[in-house]
Amino acid sequence: LQLAPIIEELRNEYQGVLHVEVVDVGLQENEAMAKNFGVQMIPTLVFLDKDGKELTRNVGYASKEDILKKWRELGHDFLPAAAPEVK
């Protein structure tokens, strides 16, 4: 629940730049996905590459800054979709 506003903010701010998806692993229809990703605790953030391969994960709360920092550590420095291009 604490992550919901952060996830929504990332989704809106980085639309078209970063794909952000929330999966309710408590729902029976998402059970297979939870097992596939080995989710054992909530919240679990799974960072995937463009091909769907897991790069890393974070179990527990993470701030927006923590999430963006993790992407930078993985070599991705995303600019918000509304950010002007630097020329």
N, C-alpha and C positions, 0 to 999 in steps of 0.2 A: 504494500500500500504506500509506503514512503517513496518507493521508486516510481510510482505511476506518474506524478507530475514531471519528474526528470526525464523519463522515457518519452512522454508526450512533447516536452520542450525540444528534446533532441530530434524527434521525428519531424516536428514543424520547422525547426531551425536549419536542419541539414537535409531537407526534402530534396530528393534527386541526387544527393551527394553520398548519403549514408542510409542504408536500409535498416530500419529499426522495427522489430516485430516483437510483440508480446504474445506469449503462448501460456495459457492457463493450464498448467500440467495437472491440475486437480480435476479437470474434465475428462471423462472416459474417452472421448474422441481424440484427445491429445496424449493418451497413455503411451502409445507406441513411440511418439516423438520424445517423450520424457525418458523412456528406456533407452532409445537410440543415443541420446546425448548424455545418458548416465546422470540425470538430474536426481539428486538425493535430498537437497535442501532448497528451500525457497527463501529469498530469491537467488537464482543463479543466472548470471549473465554469461552467455556464450558468444565469443567473438569469432566470426567466421570470415574466411576470405571470399572473394567473388565466386569461387567454385563450390562454396559450401563446406570447405575443409576447416575444422576447428583450429584456431590459432592459439587461443588461451581462453580462460574462463575466470570469473570472479564469483565467489560464493559469499553472499551477504550483501549488505547495503553498500552502494558506491555513489558518490556525488557525481554531478555532471562533470566537474573538473577531473575527478578520478577516472571516469570513463574516457574522456578525451585524452587524458595523459596516457592511459593504457594504449589507445590507438597510436599515439605518437611514439611510444616505446616499440610498437610493432612496425614502425616505419611509415605510418600514415598520418599526415597532418592536414586534416580536413578543414576547409573554410566553410562557414555557413553559406547556404544557398544564396542568401541575399547580400553577401559580401561583395563589394566591388572588386573587379579584377585589378591586379597591380600591373602596371605597364612599365 
